[in-house]
Amino acid sequence: MDTSYQKRLAARILKCSRKRVKVSPDKDAEEALTRNDIRGLIKKRLITKREKKGVSRVKAKSIAIQKKKGRRKGRGKKSGTKYARGAKKDSWMKTTRALRRLLRELRENGQIEKGIYGKMYRRVKGGEFRNKKHMLTYLREKGMLTGSKRGEKIDKG
């Protein structure tokens, strides 16, 4: 009736814990004493190894999909201050690089002159513009854009 010895041997052979070894209530299983006997019972499937229990990732995957869509990112989910989540410098670099890229394109396309380019470059450095659209509206209002027909859309990159 007691199969603890067989379980211990089977665990060694199957390379798992005793908890995962299942011995069927059979007379052959009770009488097995050697490793070879145990191996034979394993082949006959009288001694089996239970599957390992793991942590399910189904819920985590579904949440990740939702986050990718932009869900679950409201105020309640945010921990840390505004700049702990994203550094000020990073946002500054992102906007400044985009504005400088736009200025370069406008200069290369002949839509702004060299002198205006320099002035605008310094204004970008001074943080005068929030984004590309803001800068383009400023250029239009001041009449600094040349080479483009009225109403023609400017490629914003």
C-alpha positions as CSV (number, residue, x, y, z in Angstrom):
1,M,0.0,0.0,0.0
2,D,2.8,2.4,0.8
3,T,4.5,3.5,-2.4
4,S,6.7,6.3,-0.9
5,Y,9.9,4.4,-1.8
6,Q,8.8,3.9,-5.4
7,K,7.8,7.6,-5.6
8,R,11.2,8.6,-4.3
9,L,13.0,6.4,-6.9
10,A,10.7,7.5,-9.7
11,A,11.3,11.2,-8.8
12,R,15.0,10.7,-9.1
13,I,14.6,9.0,-12.5
14,L,12.1,11.5,-13.8
15,K,14.1,14.4,-12.5
16,C,11.2,16.0,-10.6
17,S,9.8,16.3,-7.1
18,R,7.9,13.6,-5.3
19,K,4.8,15.7,-5.4
20,R,4.7,15.4,-9.2
21,V,5.1,11.6,-9.4
22,K,1.8,9.7,-9.7
23,V,1.9,6.0,-8.9
24,S,-1.2,4.0,-9.9
25,P,-2.6,1.7,-7.3
26,D,-1.3,-1.5,-8.9
27,K,0.3,-4.6,-7.4
28,D,3.3,-4.3,-9.8
29,A,3.9,-0.8,-8.6
30,E,4.0,-1.8,-4.9
31,E,6.4,-4.7,-5.6
32,A,8.9,-2.7,-7.6
33,L,12.2,-2.3,-5.7
34,T,14.9,-1.5,-8.2
35,R,15.5,1.4,-10.5
36,N,15.0,-1.0,-13.5
37,D,11.6,-2.0,-12.1
38,I,10.6,1.6,-11.8
39,R,11.8,2.3,-15.4
40,G,9.7,-0.5,-16.6
41,L,6.7,0.9,-14.8
42,I,7.3,4.3,-16.3
43,K,7.3,2.7,-19.8
44,K,4.1,0.9,-19.0
45,R,2.7,4.2,-17.8
46,L,1.9,2.9,-14.3
47,I,4.1,5.7,-13.0
48,T,3.6,9.1,-14.5
49,K,4.9,12.6,-14.1
50,R,2.3,15.3,-13.5
51,E,2.6,18.5,-15.6
52,K,4.2,21.5,-13.9
53,K,1.7,24.2,-12.8
54,G,2.6,27.6,-14.3
55,V,1.3,31.1,-14.0
56,S,-1.2,31.9,-16.8
57,R,-0.2,34.9,-19.0
58,V,-3.6,35.2,-20.7
59,K,-4.8,38.1,-18.6
60,A,-1.4,39.9,-18.9
61,K,-1.4,39.5,-22.6
62,S,-5.0,40.9,-23.0
63,I,-4.0,43.9,-20.8
64,A,-0.9,44.5,-22.9
65,I,-3.1,44.6,-26.1
66,Q,-5.4,47.1,-24.5
67,K,-2.5,49.3,-23.4
68,K,-1.1,49.2,-27.0
69,K,-4.5,50.6,-28.1
70,G,-4.1,53.4,-25.6
71,R,-6.5,52.1,-23.0
72,R,-5.8,51.8,-19.3
73,K,-3.5,54.8,-19.2
74,G,-5.8,57.3,-17.4
75,R,-4.9,59.4,-14.3
76,G,-5.7,56.5,-12.0
77,K,-3.0,54.3,-13.5
78,K,-0.3,57.0,-13.3
79,S,2.2,56.9,-10.4
80,G,4.9,59.4,-10.1
81,T,5.1,63.0,-11.0
82,K,4.8,64.3,-14.6
83,Y,8.5,64.5,-15.1
84,A,9.3,61.2,-13.3
85,R,7.4,59.4,-16.1
86,G,9.2,61.3,-18.9
87,A,12.1,63.6,-18.5
88,K,11.7,67.3,-19.4
89,K,14.9,67.1,-21.4
90,D,13.6,64.2,-23.6
91,S,10.4,66.1,-24.5
92,W,12.5,69.3,-25.2
93,M,14.9,67.4,-27.5
94,K,11.9,65.8,-29.3
95,T,10.2,69.1,-30.1
96,T,13.5,71.0,-30.8
97,R,14.8,68.4,-33.2
98,A,11.5,68.3,-35.1
99,L,11.4,72.1,-35.5
100,R,15.0,72.2,-36.6
101,R,14.3,69.5,-39.1
102,L,11.4,71.5,-40.5
103,L,13.5,74.6,-40.7
104,R,16.2,72.8,-42.6
105,E,13.6,71.4,-45.1
106,L,12.1,74.9,-45.6
107,R,15.6,76.3,-46.3
108,E,16.5,73.6,-48.7
109,N,13.2,73.9,-50.6
110,G,13.7,77.6,-50.9
111,Q,10.7,78.5,-48.8
112,I,12.6,80.6,-46.4
113,E,15.8,82.7,-46.8
114,K,19.1,82.1,-45.1
115,G,18.8,85.1,-42.8
116,I,15.3,84.1,-41.7
117,Y,16.5,80.6,-41.1
118,G,19.1,81.8,-38.6
119,K,16.6,84.0,-36.8
120,M,14.1,81.2,-36.6
121,Y,16.8,78.8,-35.5
122,R,17.6,81.0,-32.5
123,R,13.9,81.4,-31.7
124,V,13.5,77.6,-31.7
125,K,16.5,77.4,-29.3
126,G,14.8,80.0,-27.1
127,G,11.7,77.8,-26.8
128,E,9.4,80.2,-28.6
129,F,7.4,77.6,-30.5
130,R,5.3,74.7,-29.0
131,N,5.3,72.6,-32.2
132,K,5.6,72.6,-36.0
133,K,2.1,73.9,-36.6
134,H,2.7,76.8,-34.2
135,M,6.0,77.7,-36.0
136,L,4.4,77.5,-39.5
137,T,1.5,79.8,-38.5
138,Y,4.0,82.3,-37.2
139,L,5.9,82.2,-40.5
140,R,2.7,82.7,-42.5
141,E,1.5,85.5,-40.3
142,K,4.8,87.4,-40.6
143,G,5.0,86.7,-44.4
144,M,8.4,85.0,-44.1
145,L,7.4,82.0,-46.3
146,T,8.4,82.5,-49.9
147,G,8.5,80.2,-52.9
148,S,5.2,78.6,-51.9
149,K,1.9,79.6,-53.5
150,R,-0.9,80.8,-51.3
151,G,-3.0,78.0,-50.0
152,E,-0.4,75.4,-50.9
153,K,0.2,72.9,-48.2
154,I,3.7,72.6,-46.8
155,D,5.0,69.2,-46.0
156,K,5.4,69.0,-42.2
157,G,7.5,65.8,-42.3
